Structures are given as C-alpha cells and as structure tokens.
C-alpha cells in the first residue's frame, strides 16, 4: 500500500508478533535470573532477542507505517531472536 491506513489498523500481525516477542523476552529474562544462569550462550541468546525487540520498537514499526520490505526485516529479526531464545 502506498497510503497510511491508521495507527490501530495497519500491520496488526506484526504488532501482535512484537507484543508476543516482548512477553517471551521478559519470560526468558526472568527464567535466566531464577535459574541463576551464567552461561555466555544463554546471555547471547537473550541479547539476540533483546536486540530484535529493540529494533522492532522503531517508530515506523510501532505505527505500522514502514515499507513492506522493512516490515519483513522486522519480522525476520524477531523470528531469529525468538529461535535463539
């Protein structure tokens, strides 16, 4: 689409994916603390998801106004981070 369709209606699937990924990140962080994980691999996995979540908080992702190829990149980064976690 070449036009903006509105904050609440544009790209609902990505917005849900970002929200679910944020919940997963919080859960993984809490489990790492409760499990007293000191593994570098565990830290790297959590950081991968954290970085993907941080990128997905960009104003174009949150508003759903990014171009389609950028939206695909946000989703790819989140999928990679989720797989690592």
C-alpha positions, -999 to 999 in steps of 0.1 A, spaced: 0 0 0 12 35 -8 -11 51 18 -12 52 56 -42 34 69 -40 44 105 -22 35 137 -46 9 150 -54 -9 118 -21 -11 100 1 -43 102 -18 -60 131 1 -92 126 35 -76 131 22 -56 161 10 -89 177 43 -106 169 62 -77 185 39 -79 216 43 -117 219 81 -114 214 83 -88 242 64 -112 265 88 -140 256 118 -118 262 105 -109 297 99 -146 305 133 -157 292 150 -129 313 131 -139 344 139 -176 339 176 -167 334 176 -148 367 157 -175 386 179 -203 371 210 -183 381 222 -187 345 258 -175 340 263 -192 306 276 -170 279 255 -189 254 223 -181 274 233 -144 277 239 -143 240 205 -158 232 187 -134 254 206 -105 239 198 -116 204 161 -114 212 165 -81 231 182 -65 201 155 -77 178 128 -64 202 147 -31 204 147 -27 166 110 -36 164 103 -6 187 113 18 160 85 44 154 77 30 119 73 -5 133 51 6 162 29 28 140 28 2 112 40 28 86 72 11 74 75 -1 38 68 -38 33 104 -49 29 113 -32 62 83 -49 79 96 -83 66 130 -74 81 115 -66 115 97 -100 114 128 -118 103 149 -103 131 122 -112 157 120 -148 144 158 -151 146 158 -137 182 129 -160 192 146 -190 178 178 -182 197 159 -177 230 
